Amino acid sequence: MSLADPTALPDDLIKEGSDAGFMADVIAASKEQPVLVDFWATWCGPCRTLTPMIEKAVRAAGGKVKLVKIDVDKNPAYAGQLRVQSIPTVYAFVNGQPVDGFQGAVPESQLKAFIEKLTGGESANSDVEQLLSLGEESLSLNDLGGAAQAFAQVLTLEPENEAAIAGMARVYLADGDIDQARQTIAMAPADAKNAQVQSVRAQLALASSAPAGPAAELEAQVAANPADHQARYDLSLAQASAGDLKSAVDSLLAIVAADREWNDQAARKQLLVVFEAAGASSDIARDGRRRLSSILFA
């Protein structure tokens, strides 16, 4: 069901109500899902503002709540029983009982929050946050199965959740499945601002730039000739590809300290990629930036 396509919503999602149909349309129906009752009148100016807003919000809820509109001039009985003293007045019914309500034309944001509270939107958001926290904790403990399960549950609730997409990609990275990580992170928008998405993309860039051959050979070359910046640079790529970002930073900083202009400042540029892969707020990035500044401005 597409929220952008109102025609896909149930025909009885919004209906004109009456005193005669109140028991069926409100009391009985609210035992299946929440029902909003909008008490209004044709002469009521604020009603003409509020009612379209309620209809829009109900459609946006995608069938989680229904709306019954009752003209109090034509149907005074239940308005009287509920002591409606001014209009517009909106009551929310759940399980046959009024559970919440408000009077007057409220802002659209307040109306949205009212419906989210009624339909469990706040609880759903809380569940997502808890699952994301569980996924992060599992990843930190190298419990890849637990992390994958938590992030997958979030994606079931919110298929476009960028933190969960990045989390699942990080699970694949930790498991050494670069191809699956790349396919997973591709689910996020190309212009995603989420720091974790950007971190995963930086990690994948590092992985794809790793040199051929074992790192031990590069370490031997650097030990034999510390001024061999290309060998040290290649070593940093190997270290980053293996997940040893701290050592990669050390190698790149050594190049910058010796010759900051080497190869069109390649080492400094690569440091920025490593910082992004580590995460802007990580100890590796903070310490690395501090050391880089010390070198550049010494």
ZAROTI-184165 format. One record per atom (N, C-alpha, C): x, y, z. Coordinates in steps of 0.001 Angstrom, whole numbers, plus 524288, in hexadecimal, padded with zeros to 5 digits. Atoms other than C-alpha are relative to their C-alpha. Layout:
N
XYZ
...
//
This chain:
298
803457FB5780000
800008000080000
80367804D980000
7FCCE7FB4F80064
805EC80CF97FBCF
7FD3B804878029A
8025F7FB917FD64
8038381898804B4
7FF3A804867FC3B
800807FBCF803CC
80536821617F8DD
7FB467FF387FC75
8046D8014B8035B
7F97781AE07F27C
7FB267FF3980357
80487800727FCA1
7ED1681DCC7FA4E
7FBFD7FC1B7FE06
803DB803A180210
7E5098154B7F140
800FC7FA6F801D3
7FEC3805417FE28
7EC10809727F6EE
7FE0C7FF1B80589
801CB8007A7FA9E
7E65C80C4C80478
7FA627FE0D80016
80557802027FFA5
7D9A7806138095F
7FBF1804337FEDF
8041B7FC4E80174
7CD2780C7180463
7FD878028D804C5
802A27FDF37FB63
7C7DF80E4481237
803C280286803DE
7FC277FDA77FC8B
7D41A814A4817C1
7FE04805318022B
802477FB037FE73
7CD41821E181831
7FA427FFEF7FE5A
805848002E80174
7BE8B822B8818C7
7FCDD804058030A
803B87FC9A7FD55
7B34382B9D81C3D
7FCDF7FCAC803D5
802AB803107FC02
7AD6D826DA828FE
7FAC0802528018A
805247FE3B7FE1F
7A0538281C82FB3
7FEF27FD8E8054D
80186802567FB03
799DA8256B83CAE
7FE257FA697FF28
802208053880105
7932B819AF8367B
8045B7FC057FF15
7FBC9803AE80132
79FFD813C0831F8
8047E8001F803DB
7FB9E7FF3F7FC63
7A84D8178E83DB9
801DF7FAD98025B
7FE77804EC7FD79
7A82380A1A8442E
8033F7FC9E7FC48
7FD268033F803C2
7ACBF80352837B7
804FB802A17FE2A
7FB917FD4D80264
7B5C480DAE83223
804438016D803EB
7FC317FE3E7FC1C
7BC5A811AB83EDF
800F97FBDD80426
7FF47803907FB98
7BA028089084A51
801FE7FAA87FE34
7FE658052F801DB
7BAC77FB9D842FC
80517800497FCE4
7FB577FF9B8034D
7C4F5800308392E
804ED800F280331
7FB647FECC7FCD1
7CE0780521843E6
802137FB41802ED
7FE08804DD7FDAD
7CF367F7498490B
803B67FD337FC44
7FC6C80225803E8
7D6827F42083C7E
804BC803847FF39
7FBC47FC378009F
7DEA78009883B3F
7FE188053A80228
801A77FAEF7FDE5
7DE9E80E6E840E5
7FC9B803037FC25
8038C7FCD580328
7D3E68177683C00
7FFFE805918022C
800817FA887FE90
7D4468264D83C32
7FA82801CF7FEA3
805217FDBE80109
7C73B82D4983D51
80096805ED7FFF9
7FF8C7FA5A800B7
7C73583B3A8381C
7FA8D802588003E
805007FD597FF74
7BB90842E983D4A
80085805847FDB2
7FF777FB1E802E5
7B95A84E808343C
7FA9D8022B7FE91
804D97FDB780201
7AF1C8578182E37
80155803537FB3F
7FF117FD2A804E2
7AD8285E6182138
80161805B5800FB
7FF0E7FA7F7FEEB
7ADF286BDF8278F
8052A800F9802DE
7FB4A7FFA07FCBC
7BAA28690A82EFD
804D58010F7FCA6
7FB587FE99802FA
7C6688703E82930
804AF7FC8F8012E
7FB85803637FEC3
7D109868A8830A6
7FF5C7FA6C7FE07
800EC8054F80202
7CA9285BFF82C44
801DC7FF817FA61
7FE6E8002B8057A
7CD4185F7781E1C
805F77FFBD7FF71
7FA488006F7FFF1
7DBB286075821B8
801B87FAA5801F2
7FE41804D07FD6E
7DCAE8548A82A75
7FE967FB137FCED
801D2804E480269
7D4A784A6882313
803747FE2E7FB79
7FC6D801D480429
7DD2F84A21816B5
8053E7FE1A80224
7FB1A801A57FDA1
7E9338491481F66
7FF807FA8D8025C
800E08052F7FDB8
7E36383D6D826A3
7FFB17FBE57FBB0
80080803BA80451
7DFBD836D6819DC
8055C7FEB57FDB4
7FAC0800CE80219
7ED9E838B7814C4
8033A7FC8D803A7
7FCF2802F77FC2E
7F3A18336A82156
7FE257FA588004C
80220805507FFD3
7EA90827998216A
801C07FCE97FB40
7FE29802AF804BC
7EE148244981357
805D27FEB980076
7FA5E800DA7FF69
7FC80825DA81699
8012B7FB8B803C5
7FF3F804497FC46
7FAD981C0A821B3
7FF5C7FAB77FD69
80013804CF8030A
7F869811DA81730
7FC477FBCF801E0
803D2803E47FE59
7EC5280B5381CD3
800587FE76805B4
7FF6F801597FA75
7F0BD80AE082B0A
7FBB68026C8035A
804197FD557FD0A
7E5B4813E082F46
7FBBD801A37FC34
8046F7FE4C8032E
7D82A8176982A34
7FE0380547801FA
802517FAFB7FE9F
7D0E28245882A37
7FA2B7FFE87FEDE
805A37FF5F800A9
7C25B8268382C52
7FEAB805B980117
801507FA767FF82
7BD518346A82A17
7FA2A8007F80134
805737FF8F7FE51
7B0D48382F83132
7FE65805BA8005A
8023C7FAC77FFE6
7A91B8449682E8E
7FC788005E804D0
802DA7FFCD7FB02
7A4468486183C22
7FA8D8025A7FF67
805377FDC8800C2
798C785034836C4
7FC1E7FBD17FE52
8036C80427801DC
7934E8443083001
7FFF37FB51803B8
7FF71804987FC9F
797E283A5E83A3E
801D0801BC8056D
7FE807FDD07FAEA
797938404C847F3
8006E7FC0780475
800818039D7FB99
795AA833FE85012
8053D7FE9580280
7FB04801B97FDC1
7A37782EA7851D3
8038A804A080159
7FD1F7FB487FE8D
7A95483C51851C3
7FE59801BF80566
801F87FEA17FAD3
7A0A083EFB85D6F
801E77FC3B80428
7FE35803E77FC34
7A4328324486442
805C3800B28015F
7FA607FF467FF23
7B2A38353D8629F
801498058D801CF
7FF707FAB17FDF3
7B04D8433D86761
8038C803627FC8E
7FD3D7FCA2803A5
7B59E849AE85B48
7FDE280581800A9
801B77FABA7FEC7
7B5088580485F18
801B2803FF7FBEB
7FE537FC8E80438
7BC5B85E1E853AF
801F97FCA07FB86
7FE1A802ED80488
7C03585A0C8460F
80403803547FD19
7FFA9805B880078
7C8218550084013
801E97FD6680502
7FE20803657FBCB
7C9D784A5C84A3F
801137FAA87FDA4
7FE838051C80209
7D0D883DB38472E
800CB7FC3D8048D
7FF3E8042D7FC29
7CFDA8314C84F40
802887FB547FD4B
7FDAA804DB801EE
7D81C8251184D82
7FD997FB7980306
802648049B7FDA2
7D1468181A8500B
8036D7FB387FF19
7FD39804F480046
7D85180B47852F5
7FD027FC0F8034B
802DD804227FD34
7D16F7FEA1856CD
7FAC6801E98021D
805377FE497FE8A
7C4638058E85738
7FFC38046F803DE
7FFEA7FBE47FC0C
7C8B7810418608C
8030E804BF7FE15
7FCE37FB5980135
7CD1D81E6685EF6
804E5800158036B
7FB21800517FD0B
7DB7881EA7862F8
8031F805137FFD5
7FD117FB268006E
7E04182C0585EB7
7FCE2803C27FC9E
802BF7FC458033F
7DBFC8386E857FA
8024D8056B80070
7FE557FA8E7FFCC
7DDEC846E685570
7FBC7803657FD8E
803B37FC3F80225
7D64B85327851F7
802F48041C7FCD7
7FDB47FBD580302
7D90385D84847D0
8036E7FE117FB96
7FCA18013C80473
7E15785DFA83B96
805A780006801CB
7FAA9800857FE18
7EEA4858E483FE5
803CF7FFFD7FB65
7FC21800398043F
7FB50859C3837FD
800807FA817FDC5
7FF7B8050F802A6
7FE1684EEB82E48
803CE7FC6B802DD
7FC32803327FD24
809EE84A6383630
7FD947FD8D804D5
802968020F7FB5A
80199848CD84262
7FC197FBBD7FE88
803B9803EC801E2
7F7558416183AB2
802CF7FAF07FE92
7FCE88049580166
801BC838368353E
801C67FD13804DE
7FE3B802717FB27
80721835BD842EF
7FB787FD4E802C7
804AB802457FD93
7F9488331F847EA
7FED17FAAE7FD99
80124804E9802AD
7F7278289883D9D
804547FBFF800E7
7FBA48039F7FF0B
804CB822B183F77
7FF997FD928056B
800B08020A7FAAB
802498215E84E0A
7FB917FC0B80027
804958036380009
7F51C81B3B84B5E
801117FACE7FD48
7FF10804B88031D
7FA46811728415F
805027FD2180178
7FB45802B57FE52
8069D80DB084892
804DD801B77FD3F
7FB657FE19802C2
80FF6815DB8406F
80497800D68039B
7FBC37FF137FC51
817C5819BB84C81
802867FAE2801AD
7FDEC805137FE76
8191080B908508B
803567FDA97FBB5
7FD07802238045F
81D8D807B6842F3
805568029A7FF9C
7FB037FD428002B
827EF8124884326
8039A7FE1580443
7FCE7801EE7FB9D
82C6780D7985068
802437FAA07FECC
7FE278053C8016E
82D597FF8884B4E
80497800587FC37
7FBCE7FF62803D4
835C58040083FF3
80503801AA802B6
7FB567FE267FD44
83F1280B53848E6
8026F7FBAA8034A
7FE02804537FCCE
840427FF9C851F9
802B67FBEC7FC9F
7FDAD803E38037A
842FB7F6768469B
80531801F47FDC9
7FB147FDCC801F7
84D557FFA684115
8043C7FFC180432
7FC39800467FBAC
853E08005584E6D
801D77FA6A800D5
7FE9F8057F7FF63
8536A7F18D84F7E
803B47FE4B7FBA8
7FC968015B8045F
8597E7F044841FC
8057A8021A800C3
7FAE17FDA47FF1A
8647D7F99D8457B
802F67FD1780450
7FD85802D87FBB2
867257F2868523D
801EA7FAA87FE2E
7FE7C80525801FC
8675C7E55F84B66
804C9800667FC79
7FB777FF388035F
870DB7EA968413F
804EE800E38033A
7FB6F7FEE27FCBC
879D97EFB184BE7
802117FB22802AE
7FE75804F47FD85
87A027E20F851CD
801597FBD67FBEC
7FEEF8038F80460
87C677DBE884460
7FBEA7FBAC7FF97
804658039B8008B
86F457D50C84564
7FD33801667FAEA
801FB7FE6B8051B
86C987D620836DF
7FA717FE007FF07
805408021F800AE
8609D7CD6983737
7FBF180350802D2
803987FCBE7FD04
85A267D56B841E0
7FF5D8055F7FD8F
8003E7FADF80287
85D957E22283B08
7FCB77FFC17FB0B
802EB8008E804E5
8583D7DD5482E04
7FA287FF7D80115
80581800C17FEAB
84B827D91D8346E
7FD7C80527801A6
802207FB047FE25
849A37E64F83B2C
7FF3F803D77FB7F
800697FC5580460
84C767EE5682F01
7FBD57FE3A7FC16
803F9802068039A
843DA7E578826B3
7FA7E8013180203
8051E7FEC07FDC3
838767E7A883013
7FEB1805C07FF1D
800F47FA778010A
83A117F65082EAC
7FE69800C67FA53
801367FF6980589
839EB7F51581FE4
7FAA47FDCC7FEA6
80556801E8800BA
82D567ED4D820F4
7FC148044380161
803697FBBC7FE4E
827337F8CD82834
800AE804DA7FC9C
7FEC37FB4E80306
82E108038B8207C
803F97FE987FBC2
7FC73801E380421
833CE7FE9081398
80409804057FE39
7FC5D7FC02801C8
83A9480B97810F3
803418024A8046F
7FD027FE087FB8B
840D080D5181E62
805D77FFB27FED3
7FA8B7FFDE801BA
84EA3811AD81B03
803AF7FDA480406
7FCA3802397FBEE
8549080DE482828
7FFE57FA0F7FFD1
80075805B280048
84F677FFFF8269E
802997FDE47FB11
7FD6380198804DB
8540F7FF258187D
805E77FFE9800D4
7FA617FFC37FEF8
8619A8038181CBD
801A57FBC2803D7
7FEC2804117FC2D
861337FA3582853
800687FAAB7FD82
7FFD4805138029F
85E197EE8E81FBA
804CD7FF9B7FC7D
7FB548000080353
868E27F27D81640
804E67FF278034A
7FB7A800AD7FC8D
872667F336821AF
800767FA60801E4
7FFE6805897FE90
86E847E576825A2
802B77FCE57FBB7
7FD91802C680460
872327E0AA8180A
805C98014E7FF99
7FA797FE8580012
87EEA7E85281896
803087FD0180421
7FD65802C77FBBD
882567E245825A3
800977FA347FECF
7FFDF8058C80177
87F747D4F481FC4
8035B7FF1D7FB22
7FC998007D80494
8885D7D7CA8142E
7FD2F7FF977FAD3
8030D80072804D2
87D4D7D7E280A32
7FF80805747FD8A
7FFCE7FAC580239
880FE7E430802B0
7FBA5800DC7FBFF
803F37FF6A80414
877B97E1CA7F751
7FA93800E280252
805267FF6B7FD94
86BD47E03280013
7FF9680534802DE
7FFFA7FAE17FD67
86FC27EC2A807E8
7FEFE804547FC10
800AE7FC0480410
8707F7F4007FB5B
7FA57800067FDFC
8056A8004C801C7
8631E7EF2C7F6E2
7FC4B8023B8041A
8036C7FE267FBCC
85D367F24B80418
8002E805EB8007E
7FF977FA537FF53
862758001F8053F
7FDBE802E47FB57
802617FD9B804A0
85D5B802C37F787
7FA2F80104800CE
8057D7FF057FEB8
84FC18025E7FDAB
7FF308058480214
800667FAA87FDF9
852A880FA0803DD
80054803E37FB7C
7FFC77FC128042D
850B381BF57FBAD
8059B801B47FEE7
7FAB97FE638017E
85C9B820A27F447
801BA804D9802FD
7FEB37FB337FD37
85BD682DAD7FB79
7FEFC7FF93805E1
80107800D67FA6E
859D28279F80903
803D9803138035D
7FCBA7FCF67FC71
85EE783058813F3
8016B7FCF5804EA
7FEFF803227FB58
85EFA8259D81E2E
805CD7FEB080062
7FA60800B97FF4D
86CBD824C2823C7
8019C7FA467FF76
7FEAD8058F80054
86C49815E682491
7FFFA7FE237FA5A
800158015580593
86892814C08163A
8050A801DA7FD70
7FB397FDDE8023E
873E981D9181294
804C97FCF0801D5
7FBAA803137FDEA
87CF0815B581B62
8008E7FAD67FD18
7FFCD804FD802CE
87949808E5814C6
80207800CE7FA72
7FE3A7FEFB80557
87B4280ECC80752
805DF8011B7FFE0
7FA617FF047FFB1
888A7813A180B82
802FE7FAEF800EC
7FD76805097FF06
88C098061C810C0
800377FCBA7FB09
80015802F1804E4
887FF80008803D8
803E58023E7FC1C
7FC257FD8B8036A
89052809E27FC8B
8057A7FE4F8018B
7FAE4801CC7FE24
89BE18060280504
800EE7FA5A7FE6D
7FF6F805918014B
8993F7F79B802BB
801307FF397FA35
7FF3E800AE805A0
898D27F9607F3FA
80550802057FE2C
7FAFA7FDCF80197
8A5BC800C07F3E0
804A67FD0480243
7FBC0803007FD96
8AD917F66F7FB33
803B37FDD67FBD8
7FC3880206803D5
8BA237F2A47F412
8003D7FA108000F
7FF57805B080039
8BCAF7E4D27EF96
804DE7FE7380319
7FB7A801F97FD1C
8C5F77DC957F7A0
7FF62800AC805D5
8006C7FFDC7FA4E
8C7DC7DA6980636
8024A804FB8024B
7FE277FB457FD6A
8C9B37E5E680F78
805817FF4C80224
7FAD3801017FDC5
8D5D27DF5D81518
80455801C37FC4A
7FC0F7FE5C803CD
8DD417E20D80884
8009A805EE7FFFA
7FFD57FA547FFDC
8D9AD7F07C8091B
802A5801E780501
7FD7E7FEA27FB0D
8DDB77F1198175D
805EC7FF5A7FF8C
7FA61800EE800B2
8EAEC7EB6581395
80275804487FC9F
7FDFD7FBD180358
8EC827F588808C4
800978051680308
7FFCE7FB2A7FCF0
8E98C800A98120B
804697FFBC80403
7FBCE800A27FC25
8F2C77FB3781C53
80551800937FD6E
7FB047FFB7802C3
8FD977FA1C81236
8011E8057E7FE02
7FF487FABC80214
8FB2F807BB80CD9
7FB8580383801F1
804257FCBA7FDC3
8F33B810F381599
7FE698048E7FC79
8013B7FBAC80386
8F3B181B5780AE4
7FCDF7FE427FB39
8031B802028045C
8EC228128E80178
7FA3C8013980117
805547FE4E7FEBE
8DF6D81A2C80265
7FBD77FCC67FD37
803DD80322802CA
8D882812167F817
7FEFC7FADD802D1
800AE804E57FD1C
8DB06805827FFA8
7FCF9800F480501
802CB7FED07FB28
8D65180C0380C31
7FA408013B7FED9
805617FEC180184
8CA508113C80530
7FCFE7FAF87FECE
8027D8050480130
8C741803B47FFC9
7FF017FCE1804F8
800AE802B27FAFE
8C9337FE3F80D77
7FB3680228802DA
804947FDA87FD6B
8BF21807E8812A9
7FAF07FDFC7FD94
804A280214802A1
8B56C8030F80870
7FEE57FA6A801CB
8009E805667FE32
8B7D47F50380C85
7FE037FFE280599
801B27FFCC7FA8B
8B6427F88581AD4
7FA4C801A58006D
805697FE2A7FFDC
8A99F7FFF481867
7FC487FBD57FDFF
803438042180237
8A43C7F4FF81000
7FF1D7FB99803E8
800748041E7FC08
8A6D07EB8481B20
7FD1F801D4804DB
802D87FDF17FB7E
89F8C7F46182493
803658027780428
7FC647FDB27FC36
8ABA97F94082BA0
800A7805CD7FEB2
800077FA8280180
8A84880793829FD
803FC8032B80318
7FC2F7FD287FCD3
8B10980C2083517
805777FFAC7FD93
7FAE6800A680279
8BD2C8067882E8B
80037802D57FAC9
800337FD39804F8
8B8C880C1882183
800E9805D3800D9
7FF377FA787FEB7
8B81381992827CB
805BA8010980149
7FA767FF5D7FEA0
8C5B3817C282D85
8036F8002C7FB22
7FCDB8003D804C5
8CB48814298203C
7FF63804EF7FCBA
800FE7FB6580335
8C4E181F818193A
8022B804F680287
7FDD87FB7A7FD46
8C8CE829608239D
805F38002E7FF79
7FA4880034800A7
8D6DA824C682240
8018D802467FABA
7FEE27FDD08052F
8D65682839813CB
7FF5F805EC8000B
801017FA5A7FFC6
8D0678359281666
80454802C6802F2
7FBDB7FD977FCE2
8DA9E83861820BC
80517800687FCEC
7FB218000A8030A
8E596834DA8174E
7FF9F8036D7FB2D
800977FCF8804CF
8E00283B3D80B0A
7FA2E800CC7FEFE
805A97FF2C80043
8D2808412380BD2
7FE01800B37FA65
801A07FF2C80566
8D24C844207FD2E
800A97FB2A7FC9A
7FEE8804AE8031B
8D5F1836487F8ED
7FB3F7FE497FCDD
804088021980386
8CE0B8318D7ED47
7FAEC8032D80057
804837FC847FFF4
8C4FC83D6F7ED4C
7FCD17FF548050C
8025F800797FAC4
8C23183C0E7FBF9
7FC907FB1D8007F
8031E804D57FFF3
8BD5582E1F7FA04
7FF2A7FDEC80584
8007E802227FAB6
8C00482A4980829
7FBF7803098032A
803D17FCD37FD18
8B84C835BC80DC9
7FA6F7FEEA7FE15
8052B8011F80226
8ACD88330B804A8
7FE0A7FAA1801C8
8018C805397FE4E
8ACEE824AD80844
7FEA57FFEF805CB
8014D7FF977FA6B
8ACDB8284C816A3
7FA4780185800C4
8056C7FE4B7FF87
89FBD82F0A814AE
7FC3A7FB7C7FF04
803428049A80112
89A228228380EFC
800147FC4D804AE
7FF8A803757FB6E
89F4B81AA181A8D
7FCF58023D80495
802F27FD847FBC3
8999D8247C8242D
7FA297FF207FF51
8058D800CC80116
88C628235B81D99
7FE747FA54800E1
8011E805927FF2F
88D1E8148281DCB
7FFC97FEB8805D0
7FFE7800FC7FA5A
8905B814B782C4C
7FB5280274802B9
804417FD197FD8E
8855681E4082F22
8020D805268021A
7FE017FACF7FEA8
886BD82CD183143
800D6800BC805D8
7FF957FF4F7FA51
884D382BB184001
803457FBC2802A0
7FCF1804487FDCA
88D8381FB2841CA
80526802018023B
7FAEA7FE977FDC9
89A0D82019849D5
8042D800277FBC3
7FC27800318043B
8A1AE81C6C83D9A
7FFE6805177FCDB
800777FB3D80319
89C6E8282183602
801A3804CE80325
7FEAB7FB697FCCC
89DA8831D78413A
805E480057800F0
7FA5C7FFFF7FEFD
8AB8C82DC5844AC
80309800FF7FAF8
7FD517FF52804F6
8AF7082D1883660
7FFD68059F7FE1F
800717FA88801A3
8AA5483AB183372
8037E8038580359
7FCA47FCE97FC8C
8B1638402D83F4A
805B07FF7C7FE64
7FA8A800DD80199
8BE3F839FC83B04
8011E802677FAAC
7FF417FDA48052B
8BC4F83E7182CF7
8009F805EE8007F
7FF937FA597FF38
8BA1884C7583183
805458017A80248
7FAE07FEE87FD9B
8C66284BCE839C0
804487FFF07FBED
7FC0F8006280422
8CE39847B782DD2
7FF988049B7FC3E
800C67FBFB803FD
8C8418518E8246F
8012C8057780200
7FF6F7FAB77FDE8
8C90F85D2E82D8A
8049080080803D1
7FB787FFC77FC8C
8D5B185A1283481
803AD804627FE5E
//
